[in-house]
Amino acid sequence: MSEEKPSIIVQPNVVFNKQPIFGINSIFAGKEKEYPKTEIGEGTIICSNAIIYAGSKIGKRVFIGDGASIREGCTIEDEVMIGRNAIVECNTIIRKGSIIQTRALITADVIIGEDCFIGPDVCTMNDRYMGMVDIPMEGPIFEDGCKVGGNCSIFPGVTIGKNSVISAGSLIDKDVPAEEVWRGNPAKCVMKRKWLDKMMKAKEIQLNKKKKNHNK
């Protein structure tokens, strides 16, 4: 007997397959086109008031929180979590297992690797000159395993390296090398990732001891 496939769960007031409409001041004004229906993988959960535009591909076991917006032309791979009121703009790619937390703004043309963590209220940008210069827009790239704390601002075109960590509230205006921890405004390297991992391991041991003593 074949295994039953898990169903897609859709809560009330979700909008599917919305076609994009551009305002008069948009660089895309007059360039509208008809997008095909969005593909949604089995086991995906889409919560109330989310808006899913046409022309995107959403993988298996994805979670999309209340009020989140997924624009056209996006690829959301398996087991991604997108938090409440998060915004994922057009042509963005989010690889398997990544977490986008509440109210994060993922601008257009971003690439997010596997198992990344993007904290709440993170703001990504793809236009360094705010429309004053006619150059192609370029979103940031987040390589596999990187972690970005809440309220960070990420400039256009920068690369956040593999397994790097960005402390909450930082401003990133240049590339961050792999395996480094950055903090500040503008941010700079404060340590290597291996030292942070050692600190977190020591903290974990300390907390486990405290919990064990408390339960005696």
N, C-alpha and C positions, 0 to 999 in steps of 0.2 A: 504494500500500500504506500502510495506517495505521501511525503511529509506535507502537511498543510502549511502554506505560506502565511506569515503574519500580515495582518491587514494594515492599511494606512489609517491613522486616527486624525480626524479633522474636527476641531471644536467650532462652536458657533461664530458666525460673522467673519469667516475667512474669505478673502477675495482672491480668486484664482485667475491666472492668465490675463491679467490686466495689460493692455497695450500702452506703451509709453506715449505721453503727450508732452510736447516741449513748449515752454513759454517764448514770447517774442524776443527776449534777450538771450536765449540759449544759443550756444554755438551749433546746436543740432536742429534749430528751428528750420522747418521746411524739408528736413531729411527723414521724416517719419517713414517707417516701413512696417509691414505686418509680420509679427513674429509667430512661430509655431507654438503649440501648446507646450507648457512646461512638463517635463518628465519627472515623476516622483517615485522613488524606490520603496520597496516593501518595508514595513515596520517603522516608517517615518511618522512622527507626531507633529502636527501643526496646531498651535494653540490659538485661542480666540483673537480676532481682530488683526491677525497677520495678513500682509499683502504680498502675494507671490505673482510677480510679473510673468508674462509669456516669454518663451525663448530661453529658459534656464533648465539646467539638469540638476536634480536633487537626488542624492544617492540613498542607500538603505540605512535605516535606523538613525536617521537625522532627527534632531529635536529643534523645533523653531518656536521660540517663546511668544507670549502675548504681545501683539502690536509690532512685531518685527516686520521689516520690509526687505524683500529680496528682489532686486531689479533684474532687467532683461539681460540675457547673455551670460549669466553666471553659471559656474560649475561648483556645486557643493558635494563633496565626496562623502563616502560612508561614515557614519558615526560622528559627524560634526554636531556640535551643540551651539545654537545661536540664541542668545539671551533675550529677555524682554526689551522691546523697543529698540533693539539693535538695528542698524541700517547697513545693508550690503549693496553698494552701488554696482552699476552695470559692468559686465565683462570681468568680474572678479573671479578668481579661482581659490577655493579653500580645500586643502587636501585632508585626507582621512584623519579622524580623531582629534581635530583641533577644536578649541573652545573659544567662542566669541561672547564676552559677557555683556551684561545689561547696558544699553544705551551707547555701546561702542559705534563709532562711525567708520565704516570701511569704505573708503572712497572708490571710484571707478578704477579699473585696470590694476588692482592689487593682486599679488600672488602670496598666499599663505601656505606654508609647507605643512607636513604632517606633524601632529601632536604639538601644535603651538598653543599658547595661552595668551589671549588678548583681553586685558582687564576691562572693568567697567569704565565708561566715559573716555576711552582712548579715542583720539582724533587723528585720523590719517588724512594726508593731503596729496593732491596730484598736480597742483598748479602753483609753482614756486613764486610766480610773479603776478598772481591774482588777476589774470586776464589782461595785464598791461602790455605783454609781449606775445606776439603770435608764434608760439612754439608748441610742439606736441605735448600733451599732458602725460605724466608718467607717475604711476602709483608706486608706493614702496614695495619691497620684496621682503618677506619674512621666511627665513630658512627653517628647516625642520627643527623642532624641539625648542625654539626660542620662547621666552616668557616676557611679556610686557605688562607692567603694573598699571593700575588704574590712573586715569587722568593724564596719561602721556600724550604728547604731541609728536607726530612722526612726519617729517618733511617729505616732499615728493622725491621719488627716484632713489631714496636711500635703501641700502640692504642691511637688514638685521641678521647677523650671522648665526650659523647653526649653534643651538644650545646656549646662546647668549641670554643674559637677563638684563632687563631694563627696569630700574627702580621706579616706583610710583611717582607721578608728577614730573617726570623728566621730559626734556625737549631734545629730540634727536634730529640734528641737522646735517649729519655726515654718516657714512657707513660705519657699522659696528662689527668688528671682527668676531669670528666664531669663538665660543668658549670664554667670553669676557662678561663682566658685570659693569654696567654703566649707570651713572646717576648724576643728576644736576640739570641746570638750565643756563647755557647749553650743557648737555651731558658729556661726561668723560669717563674713562675707565678707572674704576676704583679697586678692582681685584680680578683675578682669574676665576672662572666658574668652579674649578676644582676646590678652591678655598671656601667658597660659599657652600658647596656640597658637604665639606667636612664640618663646617659650622652647623648646618642643618641636621647632620647626623648626630652631632653632640647634643644639640637641642632636643632631638627626638628621644635620645637615651635618657636625658634629664627628665623630660616630661613623663616618660614611661615609668621611671623610678618613683616619681611623685605620685602618679596614679596608683601604682602598686602599693605604696605605703598608705595611701588614703583608703584603699579597699581592705586593709588588714583589720 
